[in-house]
Amino acid sequence: MNKLLLLGYGNPGRGDDALGPLLVEHIAQLQLADVACLVDMQLLIEHAADLTDFDRIIFVDADMSCQEPFEFSTVTAEKDASYTSHALTPAAVLYVYQQIHSHAAPPAILLRIRGYRFELGDYLSMQANENLAAAILKIQQWIPQQQ
């Protein structure tokens, strides 16, 4: 069996920025075998340790510039400008993982869900909620095929 980690991040207090955590929380309720779910407000250096013992990683985030309803892209380890900052990119988290473990990080994908409203105090927009539903459906179809 392949162990999968879904890592959703975003700020629930900023409207559509909650898309990553909302998707991961929905999948967590399904209690799928060999699927672990983790949510946080942002990616931190400590998340590199959370990747241990997983065969695949899916980072899930909201994005205002991706195609509707969502986009998948491959993530590779890279030391980027976020490497020494408070909030890391998925590529930087993978890079930190490699530095800690002295071997390649698990294969990773970034799922970006199209969002529109990101101001403090905003609620989830209707369009983002529709994009979230489409992304949840896609993940639910995709996970069993990968196991």
C-alpha positions in Angstrom: 0.0 0.0 0.0 1.1 3.6 -0.7 0.8 5.9 2.2 -0.5 9.3 1.2 -0.3 12.6 3.1 -2.7 15.3 2.2 -1.4 18.6 3.6 -3.8 21.5 3.3 -2.8 25.0 4.3 -4.5 28.4 4.3 -6.1 30.9 6.7 -9.8 30.2 7.4 -10.2 33.8 8.4 -9.4 35.0 4.9 -12.3 33.7 2.9 -11.2 31.5 0.0 -7.8 31.0 1.6 -9.5 28.3 3.6 -9.8 26.0 0.5 -6.8 23.8 1.3 -7.8 23.0 4.9 -11.5 22.6 3.8 -10.6 20.0 1.2 -8.3 18.1 3.6 -10.8 18.2 6.4 -13.5 16.7 4.1 -11.2 13.9 3.0 -10.2 13.2 6.7 -13.9 12.6 7.5 -13.9 9.7 5.0 -11.2 7.9 7.1 -9.6 6.3 4.0 -7.0 3.6 4.6 -3.4 4.8 4.2 -4.4 8.4 3.8 -3.3 10.9 6.5 -4.6 14.4 6.6 -2.9 17.5 8.1 -4.0 21.1 8.0 -2.2 24.3 9.0 -2.4 28.0 8.3 0.9 28.0 6.4 3.8 25.7 5.5 6.6 25.8 8.1 10.0 24.2 8.3 8.6 21.8 10.8 6.3 20.3 8.2 9.4 18.6 6.6 9.3 16.2 9.5 5.6 15.4 8.8 6.6 14.0 5.4 8.4 11.1 7.0 7.0 7.6 6.3 4.8 8.7 3.4 5.1 7.4 -0.2 3.4 10.4 -1.7 2.4 14.0 -0.7 -0.3 16.2 -2.0 -0.1 19.8 -0.9 -3.4 21.6 -1.1 -3.7 25.4 -1.3 -6.0 28.2 -2.6 -4.8 30.2 -5.5 -6.2 33.3 -7.2 -4.2 32.8 -10.5 -4.7 29.1 -11.4 -7.3 27.8 -13.8 -10.8 27.1 -12.7 -11.8 25.0 -10.9 -8.3 23.7 -9.9 -4.9 22.7 -11.2 -2.4 19.9 -10.3 1.3 20.4 -10.7 4.4 18.3 -9.8 6.5 19.7 -6.9 10.2 19.1 -6.8 12.6 20.0 -3.9 14.1 23.4 -4.4 15.9 25.9 -2.2 13.9 29.0 -3.0 13.5 32.4 -1.4 11.1 31.1 1.2 13.7 28.6 2.5 14.7 31.0 5.4 11.3 32.7 5.8 8.5 32.1 8.2 6.2 30.5 5.5 7.7 28.0 3.1 6.6 26.9 -0.4 6.0 23.2 -1.0 9.3 23.0 -2.9 11.2 24.4 0.1 9.5 21.9 2.5 10.7 19.1 0.2 14.2 20.7 0.1 14.3 20.8 4.0 13.1 17.2 4.1 16.1 16.2 1.8 18.5 18.1 4.0 17.2 16.4 7.2 17.1 12.9 5.8 19.9 12.9 3.2 17.7 11.3 0.6 15.1 12.4 -1.9 11.7 13.6 -0.6 8.6 11.5 -1.5 7.0 12.4 -4.8 4.7 15.4 -4.3 1.9 17.2 -6.1 0.5 20.7 -5.5 -3.3 20.9 -5.9 -4.2 24.6 -6.3 -7.9 25.4 -6.0 -9.1 28.6 -7.6 -10.2 31.2 -5.1 -11.4 34.8 -5.5 -11.8 36.5 -2.1 -8.9 36.6 0.3 -9.5 39.6 2.6 -9.5 39.3 6.3 -13.0 38.5 7.5 -14.2 37.3 4.0 -16.5 34.3 3.8 -15.9 31.5 1.3 -17.2 32.7 -2.0 -19.8 30.7 -4.0 -17.4 30.3 -6.9 -14.7 29.0 -4.6 -17.1 26.6 -3.0 -18.0 25.2 -6.4 -14.3 24.8 -7.2 -13.8 23.1 -3.8 -16.6 20.6 -4.6 -15.0 19.8 -8.0 -11.6 19.3 -6.4 -13.0 17.0 -3.6 -14.7 14.9 -6.3 -11.4 14.6 -8.2 -9.4 13.6 -5.1 -12.0 11.1 -4.1 -11.8 9.5 -7.6 -8.0 9.7 -7.7 -7.0 8.2 -4.3 -8.4 4.7 -4.9 -6.7 4.5 -8.3 -3.3 5.2 -6.6 -3.5 2.5 -4.0 
